Amino acid sequence: MESTANGSAPPTDVPTAKTAAEDLSSAPSAAAVSQWTFAISQRFQHLLDKSTPFLLYRWIAFLCIAFFYVVRVYMVQGFYVVSYALGIYILNLLIGFLSPQVDPEFSDSPTLPVRRSDEFRPFVRRLPEFKFWYSITKAFCIAFVLTFFNIFDVPVYWPILLFYWIVLCMLTLRRQIQHMIKYKYVPFSLGKQRYDGKREPSEESDSLLP
């Protein structure tokens, strides 16, 4: 190997033309992947926004996904830990769906009507219906994908997990029902006052008619 004038060896860490060409070629590919990912996410969000008013069809689709997951677990006779974690997550979502956005226990001003004479205020959930549907549907889809990987099939005695989940569900729902009774609210709009834009004729207007 030839040496330089002062006897030192030439530097070996100088980037070659091949390395520079590879860097230039990888930059456009990374930008293309990023743009492609952004386009897919934007399209997916657009489809979600369009599905918002179709409440019945969205929940029918969820029931189909949940049915496929149950059939999958029943056929493979495994993945009970995944199902247990899914059940805990669903219970957490359900509590958020049944809870008011502002907890009256920690609020200074009343946020829920407690008497008939109070002003009508609709129930505002902590977890809206669409987010509840989207979260629970995504959870079932992820759990369904996990059933194809044996690493998540942890051997366990499933009746114990089922018993733990039932006890936890009963205790959590009991506490939620006690909270509803204490602050006198119902997390559903069935039977509540609705406004359709039509005014009822008053006695004064009736007296002006010929």
DOTI-155905 format. One record per residue: residue number from 0; residue in one letter; x, y, z of N, C-alpha, C in turn. Coordinates in steps of 0.05 Angstrom, whole numbers, m for minus. Each point is the difference from the previous one (the first is absolute). Example, Ala and Ser with C-alpha at 12.3 -4.5 7.8 and 13.67 -1.06 7.14 Angstrom:
<dovexs>
DOVEX   setor   seke     n_px     n_py     n_pz    ca_px    ca_py    ca_pz     c_px     c_py     c_pz
DOVEX       0      a      264     m114      156      m18       24        0       18       24        0
DOVEX       1      s       m7       21      m14       16       24        1      m15       22       14
</dovexs>
This chain:
<dovexs>
DOVEX   setor   seke     n_px     n_py     n_pz    ca_px    ca_py    ca_pz     c_px     c_py     c_pz
DOVEX       0      m       17      m24        0      m17       24        0       18       25        0
DOVEX       1      e       m7       19      m17       16       24       m2       m7       18       23
DOVEX       2      s       20       15       10       m4       19       22        1       28      m10
DOVEX       3      t       m9       19       15        1       28       m8       27       11        6
DOVEX       4      a        3       26       m6       27       12        3       10        0       28
DOVEX       5      n      m18        3       20        9        1       28        0      m28       12
DOVEX       6      g       m4      m21      m16        2      m27       10      m26      m12       11
DOVEX       7      s      m21       16        1      m26      m10       11      m16      m13      m22
DOVEX       8      a      m17      m19        8      m17      m14      m20      m23       17       m7
DOVEX       9      p      m11       m3      m25      m23       16       m8      m24       m8       16
DOVEX      10      p      m19       19        5      m24       m5       16      m17      m21      m14
DOVEX      11      t      m11      m18       16      m17      m21      m11      m29        5        3
DOVEX      12      d       m8       22       15      m28        5        5      m12       20      m19
DOVEX      13      v       13        5      m23      m11       19      m19      m22      m14      m15
DOVEX      14      p      m25       12       m2      m22      m14      m13        5       m3      m30
DOVEX      15      t       m5      m22      m10        4       m6      m28      m23       10      m16
DOVEX      16      a        3       m1      m27      m21        9      m18      m24      m19        2
DOVEX      17      k        5      m25        5      m22      m20        2      m17        6       25
DOVEX      18      t       12        7       22      m15        6       24      m17       24       m3
DOVEX      19      a       10       21      m13      m15       24       m5      m23       m5      m18
DOVEX      20      a        4      m17      m20      m22       m7      m18      m22      m15       14
DOVEX      21      e        7      m18       19      m20      m15       15      m16       19       18
DOVEX      22      d       13       20       12      m14       19       17      m20       16      m16
DOVEX      23      l        8        8      m24      m18       16      m17      m23      m16      m10
DOVEX      24      s        3      m26       m4      m22      m17       m9      m19       m7       22
DOVEX      25      s       10       m2       25      m17       m7       23      m18       23        8
DOVEX      26      a        9       25       m5      m16       23        8      m27        2      m14
DOVEX      27      p        0       m3      m27      m27        1      m14      m18      m23        8
DOVEX      28      s       12      m24        5      m17      m23        8      m12        4       27
DOVEX      29      a       14       12       19      m11        6       27      m22       20       m2
DOVEX      30      a        4       21      m17      m21       20       m4      m25      m13      m13
DOVEX      31      a        4      m18      m19      m23      m13      m13      m16      m17       20
DOVEX      32      v       15      m15       17      m14      m16       20      m16       17       20
DOVEX      33      s       12       22        8      m13       18       18      m25       12      m13
DOVEX      34      q        2        8      m25      m23       11      m14      m22      m21       m4
DOVEX      35      w        8      m24       m6      m19      m22       m3      m15       m6       26
DOVEX      36      t       15        0       22      m12       m6       26      m20       22        8
DOVEX      37      f        8       25       m6      m18       23        6      m26       m2      m16
DOVEX      38      a        3       m8      m26      m24       m2      m17      m19      m22       10
DOVEX      39      i       12      m22        9      m17      m22       10      m14        8       26
DOVEX      40      s       14       13       18      m12        9       25      m22       21       m4
DOVEX      41      q        5       17      m20      m20       21       m6      m25      m13      m13
DOVEX      42      r        4      m20      m17      m23      m14      m12      m16      m15       22
DOVEX      43      f       15      m13       18      m13      m15       21      m17       18       18
DOVEX      44      q       12       23        7      m15       20       17      m25       10      m15
DOVEX      45      h        2        3      m26      m23        9      m16      m22      m21        1
DOVEX      46      l        7      m25       m1      m20      m21        1      m13       m1       28
DOVEX      47      l       16        4       21      m11        1       27      m20       23        3
DOVEX      48      d        7       23      m11      m18       23        3      m26       m5      m15
DOVEX      49      k        1      m14      m23      m24       m5      m15      m18      m21       14
DOVEX      50      s       12      m18       16      m15      m21       14      m12       10       26
DOVEX      51      t        5       24        8      m10       10       26      m31       m1        2
DOVEX      52      p      m15        9      m19      m29       m1        3      m13      m27       m2
DOVEX      53      f       14      m20      m10      m11      m27       m4        4      m17       26
DOVEX      54      l      m14        7       20        4      m13       27       m7      m29       m1
DOVEX      55      l      m23       m7      m12       m8      m28        0       19      m18      m16
DOVEX      56      y        8        9      m23       18      m15      m17       28       m3       13
DOVEX      57      r        8       20       14       26       m1       13        0      m22       22
DOVEX      58      w      m21       m1       16       m1      m20       21       m6      m28      m11
DOVEX      59      i      m13       m2      m22       m3      m26      m13       27      m11       m9
DOVEX      60      a       16       18      m11       27       m7       m9       17       m9       25
DOVEX      61      f       m3       14       22       14       m8       24       m8      m27        9
DOVEX      62      l      m26       m6        0      m10      m26        9       11      m22      m18
DOVEX      63      c        3        5      m25       12      m20      m18       29       m5        7
DOVEX      64      i       15       21        5       28       m3        8        3      m15       26
DOVEX      65      a      m17        7       20        0      m14       25       m7      m29       m3
DOVEX      66      f      m19       m6      m17       m8      m28       m5       23      m16      m12
DOVEX      67      f       14       11      m19       23      m13      m12       22       m5       21
DOVEX      68      y        4       19       18       20       m4       21       m8      m23       19
DOVEX      69      v      m25       m1        8       m9      m21       18        3      m27      m14
DOVEX      70      v       m7       m2      m25        2      m25      m15       29       m8       m2
DOVEX      71      r       18       19       m5       28       m6       m2       11      m11       26
DOVEX      72      v       m7       13       23       10      m10       26      m11      m27        6
DOVEX      73      y      m26       m4       m7      m12      m26        6       13      m23      m17
DOVEX      74      m        7        6      m25       12      m20      m17       28       m7        9
DOVEX      75      v       16       20        8       28       m6        7        2       m9       29
DOVEX      76      q      m21        5       16        0       m7       28       25       12       15
DOVEX      77      g        4       26       m3       23       12       12       m3       31        0
DOVEX      78      f       22       13        6        1       29        1      m19       12       20
DOVEX      79      y       m2      m13       24      m18        9       20       11       25       14
DOVEX      80      v       26        3        1       11       24       12       m6       25      m17
DOVEX      81      v        1       m4      m27       m8       22      m18      m29        7        4
DOVEX      82      s      m17      m20        3      m28        5        4       m5       14       27
DOVEX      83      y       15       m7       20       m3       12       26        9       30       m1
DOVEX      84      a       22        5      m13        8       28       m3      m20       16      m16
DOVEX      85      l      m11      m13      m21      m21       13      m16      m24        6       17
DOVEX      86      g       m8      m18       18      m23        5       17        5       23       19
DOVEX      87      i       24        2       11        6       22       19       m1       27      m15
DOVEX      88      y       10        0      m25        0       25      m16      m29        8       m7
DOVEX      89      i      m17      m20       m7      m28        6       m6      m14       11       25
DOVEX      90      l        6      m11       23      m12       10       25        8       29        5
DOVEX      91      n       25        6       m5       10       28        4      m14       19      m20
DOVEX      92      l       m4       m9      m25      m14       17      m19      m29        4        8
DOVEX      93      l      m13      m21       10      m28        1        8       m4       20       23
DOVEX      94      i       18        1       19       m2       19       22        3       29      m11
DOVEX      95      g       18        4      m18        2       27      m12      m25        7      m16
DOVEX      96      f      m13      m20      m13      m24        6      m15      m24        7       18
DOVEX      97      l       m1      m12       24      m22        5       18        5       23       19
DOVEX      98      s       24       11        0        6       22       18       m4       27      m13
DOVEX      99      p       m8       20       16       m3       27      m11       28       13       m6
DOVEX     100      q        0       19      m18       25       13       m7       12       14       24
DOVEX     101      v      m16       13       16        9       14       24      m13      m14       24
DOVEX     102      d       17      m12       16      m10      m15       23      m12       19       21
DOVEX     103      p      m26       m2        6      m12       18       20       12       m2       27
DOVEX     104      e       14      m22        6       12       m3       26       24       19        5
DOVEX     105      f       13        8      m22       23       18        2       m6       27      m14
DOVEX     106      s      m25        6       m5       m7       25      m13      m14       18       20
DOVEX     107      d        7       26       m1      m13       19       19      m28        7       m8
DOVEX     108      s       m5        3      m27      m27        7       m9      m14      m25      m10
DOVEX     109      p      m27       m1        3      m14      m24       m9        0       m1      m31
DOVEX     110      t        7      m23      m10        1       m5      m29      m22      m18      m10
DOVEX     111      l      m15      m12       19      m22      m18       m8      m25        9       14
DOVEX     112      p      m23        0      m14      m25        7       13       m8      m21       20
DOVEX     113      v       m9        9       23       m8      m18       22      m29        2        6
DOVEX     114      r      m14       20      m11      m29        4        4      m13        5      m26
DOVEX     115      r      m27       m4       m1      m15        5      m25        0       29       m8
DOVEX     116      s        2       18       21        0       28       m6       27       11      m10
DOVEX     117      d       20      m16        2       27        8      m10        0        2      m30
DOVEX     118      e       18       17      m10        3        3      m29        9      m26      m12
DOVEX     119      f      m11       m6      m23        7      m25      m14       29        2      m11
DOVEX     120      r       16      m19        7       28       m1      m10        5      m29       m9
DOVEX     121      p        7       m3      m25        5      m28      m10       24      m12       14
DOVEX     122      f        0      m26        2       22      m15       12       24        0      m18
DOVEX     123      v       22       10        9       25        1      m16       19      m22       11
DOVEX     124      r        7      m19      m16       16      m22        9       30        7        2
DOVEX     125      r       14      m13       17       29        3        1       12      m13      m24
DOVEX     126      l      m11      m22      m10        9      m14      m24      m24        0      m20
DOVEX     127      p        1       16      m21      m22        1      m19       m5      m27      m13
DOVEX     128      e      m24       m2      m11       m8      m26      m12       18       m8      m23
DOVEX     129      f        8       19      m17       16       m8      m23       28       m9        9
DOVEX     130      k       12       14       19       26       m9       10       m2      m26       15
DOVEX     131      f      m22       m5       13       m5      m25       14       m1      m23      m21
DOVEX     132      w      m15        5      m21       m2      m21      m21       27       m4      m14
DOVEX     133      y       14       21       m6       25       m3      m14       21      m14       17
DOVEX     134      s        1        7       26       20      m12       17       m6      m30        5
DOVEX     135      i      m25       m7        4       m6      m28        5        3      m17      m25
DOVEX     136      t       m7       12      m24        4      m15      m25       30       m4       m6
DOVEX     137      k       16       21        5       29       m3       m4       12      m20       19
DOVEX     138      a      m10       m1       25       10      m20       19       m6      m28       m9
DOVEX     139      f      m24       m5      m10       m6      m27      m10       17       m7      m24
DOVEX     140      c        5       19      m18       17       m6      m23       28       m7        8
DOVEX     141      i       11       15       19       27       m5       10        2      m28       13
DOVEX     142      a      m21       m5       17        0      m26       14       m3      m23      m20
DOVEX     143      f      m15        4      m22       m3      m21      m20       27       m5      m15
DOVEX     144      v       15       21       m5       26       m3      m13       19      m15       19
DOVEX     145      l       m1        6       26       18      m13       19       m5      m30        2
DOVEX     146      t      m24       m9       m7       m5      m29        2       15      m16      m21
DOVEX     147      f       14       13      m18       16      m14      m21       29       m2        8
DOVEX     148      f        7        9       25       28       m2        9        0      m16       26
DOVEX     149      n       14      m23       m1        0      m19       22       13       11       25
DOVEX     150      i       16       22       m3       14       11       23      m20       11       20
DOVEX     151      f      m24        8       m9      m21       12       18      m18      m21       11
DOVEX     152      d        3      m25       m8      m17      m22       10       13      m11       26
DOVEX     153      v       m4       15       22       11       m8       25      m18      m20       13
DOVEX     154      p       11      m24        8      m17      m20       13      m10       10       27
DOVEX     155      v      m26       m1        4      m13        9       25      m26      m14        3
DOVEX     156      y       m9       m2       25      m26      m13        6      m21       22       m4
DOVEX     157      w      m14       m1      m22      m18       22       m8      m23        4       19
DOVEX     158      p      m12      m20       14      m22        7       18        8       19       22
DOVEX     159      i       26        0        9        9       19       20       m1       28      m11
DOVEX     160      l        9        4      m25       m1       27      m12      m28        9       m4
DOVEX     161      l      m18      m18       m9      m28        7       m3      m12        8       27
DOVEX     162      f        6      m14       21      m11        7       26       11       27       10
DOVEX     163      y       25        5       m4       12       26        7      m14       23      m15
DOVEX     164      w       m4       m5      m26      m12       21      m17      m29        6        9
DOVEX     165      i      m16      m21        6      m27        3        8       m2       16       27
DOVEX     166      v       18       m7       19        0       14       25        8       29       m4
DOVEX     167      l       20        5      m16        9       27       m5      m22       16      m14
DOVEX     168      c      m14      m12      m19      m22       13      m14      m23        7       19
DOVEX     169      m       m7      m18       17      m22        5       19        7       22       19
DOVEX     170      l       25        0       11        8       21       19        1       28      m14
DOVEX     171      t       10        0      m24        3       26      m14      m27       11       m8
DOVEX     172      l      m18      m17      m11      m26        9       m8      m17        8       25
DOVEX     173      r        4      m14       21      m15        7       25        8       28        9
DOVEX     174      r       26        6        0        9       27        8      m11       21      m19
DOVEX     175      q       m1       m7      m26      m10       19      m20      m30        5        4
DOVEX     176      i      m15      m21        6      m29        3        5       m5       16       25
DOVEX     177      q       15       m4       21       m2       16       24        6       29       m5
DOVEX     178      h       19        5      m18        6       28       m7      m23       12      m15
DOVEX     179      m      m13      m15      m18      m23       10      m15      m24        6       19
DOVEX     180      i       m4      m18       19      m22        4       19        5       24       18
DOVEX     181      k       25        4        8        7       21       19       m5       28      m13
DOVEX     182      y        9        2      m25       m3       26      m14      m23        2      m19
DOVEX     183      k      m17      m21        0      m26        0      m14        3        7      m30
DOVEX     184      y       15      m16      m14        3        3      m29       m2      m27      m14
DOVEX     185      v       m9        1      m24       m2      m24      m17       17        4      m25
DOVEX     186      p       19      m17       m6       18        5      m23      m13       m7      m27
DOVEX     187      f      m26        3       m3      m13       m6      m25      m21       22       m5
DOVEX     188      s       m5        5      m25      m19       22       m8      m28      m10       m5
DOVEX     189      l       m6      m25        6      m27      m11       m5      m19       13       20
DOVEX     190      g      m22       10      m11      m20       12       17        5       28        9
DOVEX     191      k       23       12       m8        6       27        8      m13       20      m19
DOVEX     192      q        0       25        9      m13       21      m16       15        4      m26
DOVEX     193      r      m15        3      m22       12        5      m26      m13       24      m12
DOVEX     194      y       15       15      m16       m9       24      m14        1       m6      m30
DOVEX     195      d      m24        2      m12       m2       m5      m29       m4       25      m16
DOVEX     196      g        2       23       13       m2       26      m14      m29        9       m4
DOVEX     197      k      m20      m15        9      m28        8       m2       m9       11       26
DOVEX     198      r      m13       23        0      m10       12       24      m29       m7        3
DOVEX     199      e       m7       m6       25      m28       m6        6      m15       27        2
DOVEX     200      p      m24        1      m11      m16       24        1       m7        7       29
DOVEX     201      s        4       25        8       m6        9       27      m29       10        1
DOVEX     202      e       m9        4       25      m27       10        4       m4       28      m11
DOVEX     203      e       21       16        2       m1       27      m10       m3        1      m30
DOVEX     204      s       14      m17      m15       m2       m1      m29      m27      m11       m8
DOVEX     205      d      m11      m19       17      m26      m11       m7      m22       21        3
DOVEX     206      s        3       18       19      m20       21        4       m1       20      m22
DOVEX     207      l       22        2      m16        1       20      m22      m12      m11      m25
DOVEX     208      l       m5      m26       m1      m11      m12      m24      m30        7       m1
DOVEX     209      p      m11        5      m25      m29        6       m2      m17      m24        7
</dovexs>
